[in-house]
Amino acid sequence: MARSQLSPLGVAALALLAEAPMHPYEMYQLLMARHEDRLVKVRPGTLYHAVARLESDGLLEATGTDRDGRRPERTTYRITDDGRAALSQRLAGMLSEAVNEYPAFPHAIAEAHNLPSDVVLELLDIRLAALDEQLAFLAEGREAAIAKGVERRYWVDVEYQQAMLRCEIDWIRSFQAELRSGGLPWQTPATTKD
């Protein structure tokens, strides 16, 4: 695997193994406990597949297999020196390169003129409620991390996500105000006749 092509889940897996050796199920549990699924699409099957690819690419290696009672055998992995280098290189690229990730919302806003304004307003109200829930969830997580004494460097992404959510919420409310006031002219889309 070319280091520049290291997937987001691959980055998450290598970052966990940079903390300590562990087996994929433990990695999955830790990702979910940390709510990393808000950053990376995580499913057990895809994580096991990512770990297998990372191993075949020499970015991690098995350190042993154990069995706990009647549970299936679990292979524990550790990050290799090549894995640390790949992780560092990929993180450097992710931090420095401004890449258009093609999020769905800007596309939806660009095409919203195809809906009546009252429908757009209603749909944006639904989105605002969901964004407010996400913001509250992040605030709870931030407070929990502070209460547990978790160093800020481990949850700065929460602050970033809060800032991005606040910006989106503010923009949507401003856009809605323009639509409601008539400050933004909006034509009712033509209907197709049968």
C-alpha positions in Angstrom: 0.0 0.0 0.0 1.4 3.4 -0.9 1.7 5.5 2.2 -0.2 8.3 0.5 -3.1 5.9 0.1 -3.4 4.9 3.7 -7.1 4.9 4.4 -8.6 6.8 7.3 -9.4 3.5 9.0 -5.8 2.4 8.4 -4.6 5.7 10.0 -6.9 5.0 13.0 -5.6 1.4 13.4 -1.9 2.4 13.2 -2.5 5.3 15.6 -4.0 2.8 18.1 -1.1 0.4 17.7 1.3 3.4 18.2 -0.3 3.6 21.7 0.1 -0.2 22.5 -0.1 -3.6 20.9 -3.7 -4.9 20.7 -6.0 -7.2 18.8 -8.5 -6.0 16.3 -11.5 -6.5 18.5 -9.9 -4.5 21.2 -9.1 -1.8 18.6 -12.8 -1.7 17.6 -13.9 -1.5 21.2 -11.5 1.4 21.9 -12.5 3.3 18.7 -16.2 3.0 19.7 -15.5 3.9 23.3 -13.7 7.0 22.1 -16.5 7.8 19.6 -14.0 7.7 16.8 -16.9 6.6 14.5 -17.7 10.3 14.3 -14.4 10.7 12.4 -13.9 7.4 10.6 -16.4 4.9 9.3 -15.8 1.9 11.6 -17.3 -1.6 11.3 -15.7 -4.7 12.7 -15.4 -6.4 9.3 -13.7 -3.4 7.7 -11.4 -3.0 10.6 -10.2 -6.7 10.4 -9.8 -6.2 6.6 -7.7 -3.0 7.2 -5.5 -4.8 9.7 -4.9 -7.6 7.3 -3.9 -5.1 4.6 -1.6 -3.2 7.0 0.0 -6.5 7.9 0.5 -7.6 4.3 2.1 -4.2 3.7 4.5 -4.6 6.6 3.1 -1.7 8.6 2.1 -3.9 11.5 3.0 -7.4 12.7 1.5 -10.1 14.8 3.0 -10.5 18.2 1.0 -13.6 19.3 -2.3 -15.3 19.6 -4.3 -15.9 22.7 -7.7 -17.3 23.7 -9.9 -16.1 26.5 -12.1 -19.0 27.6 -14.4 -20.2 24.9 -13.9 -17.1 22.8 -12.2 -17.3 19.4 -8.5 -16.9 19.2 -7.3 -13.3 19.0 -4.1 -12.2 17.3 -2.4 -9.2 18.9 -0.6 -6.8 16.6 2.1 -4.1 17.0 3.1 -1.3 14.7 6.4 -1.7 12.8 8.9 1.0 12.1 7.6 1.2 8.6 4.1 1.6 10.1 5.2 4.5 12.2 6.8 6.1 9.2 3.7 5.6 7.1 1.5 7.0 9.9 3.7 10.1 10.2 3.8 10.7 6.5 0.0 10.2 6.0 -0.8 12.5 9.0 1.6 15.2 7.6 -0.3 15.0 4.3 -3.7 15.1 5.9 -2.8 18.1 8.0 -1.1 20.1 5.3 -3.1 19.4 2.2 -6.4 21.2 1.6 -8.4 18.5 -0.2 -12.0 18.9 -1.4 -13.7 15.9 0.2 -17.0 16.5 -1.6 -19.3 16.6 1.3 -23.0 16.2 0.5 -24.4 19.3 2.2 -22.8 21.9 0.0 -24.0 20.0 -3.0 -27.5 19.9 -1.5 -27.5 23.7 -0.9 -26.3 24.3 -4.5 -29.3 22.4 -5.8 -31.8 23.5 -3.1 -33.4 25.9 -5.6 -35.1 22.8 -7.1 -37.4 22.7 -4.0 -39.9 25.2 -2.8 -38.6 27.6 -0.2 -41.0 26.3 2.5 -39.7 22.8 2.0 -36.1 24.0 2.2 -36.8 25.9 5.4 -38.5 22.8 6.9 -35.6 20.5 5.9 -33.0 22.9 7.3 -35.0 23.0 10.6 -34.6 19.2 10.8 -30.9 19.5 10.0 -30.5 22.2 12.7 -32.0 20.0 15.3 -29.6 17.2 14.4 -26.6 19.6 14.4 -27.7 20.9 17.9 -27.7 17.3 19.1 -24.3 16.7 17.7 -23.0 19.9 19.3 -24.4 18.9 22.7 -22.9 15.4 22.4 -19.5 16.9 21.7 -19.9 19.3 24.6 -20.6 16.4 26.9 -17.6 14.5 25.6 -15.4 17.5 26.1 -16.6 17.9 29.7 -16.1 14.2 30.4 -12.5 14.4 29.0 -11.7 17.4 31.1 -13.2 15.8 34.2 -11.1 12.6 33.6 -8.0 14.7 33.2 -7.4 13.6 29.6 -4.8 15.8 28.0 -6.2 18.3 25.6 -4.0 17.1 22.8 -6.0 13.9 22.7 -9.3 15.6 22.0 -8.6 18.8 20.1 -10.6 17.3 17.2 -13.7 17.8 19.4 -13.0 21.5 19.6 -12.5 21.6 15.8 -15.8 19.8 15.2 -17.6 22.1 17.6 -16.3 25.1 15.8 -17.3 23.7 12.4 -20.8 22.8 13.7 -21.3 26.3 15.1 -20.3 27.8 11.8 -22.7 25.6 9.9 -25.5 26.3 12.3 -24.9 30.1 12.1 -24.8 29.9 8.3 -28.0 27.9 8.1 -29.8 30.3 10.4 -28.7 33.3 8.4 -29.7 31.6 5.1 -33.1 30.8 6.6 -33.6 34.4 7.8 -32.9 35.6 4.2 -35.4 33.1 2.8 -38.1 34.0 5.3 -37.6 37.7 4.9 -37.6 37.5 1.1 -34.1 39.0 1.0 -33.2 36.0 -1.2 -35.6 35.7 -4.1 -36.8 32.1 -4.5 -38.8 30.9 -7.4 -41.1 27.9 -7.0 -39.8 25.1 -9.1 -41.8 24.2 -12.2 -43.8 21.0 -12.0 -43.7 18.4 -14.7 -47.0 17.8 -16.4 -48.0 14.3 -17.3 
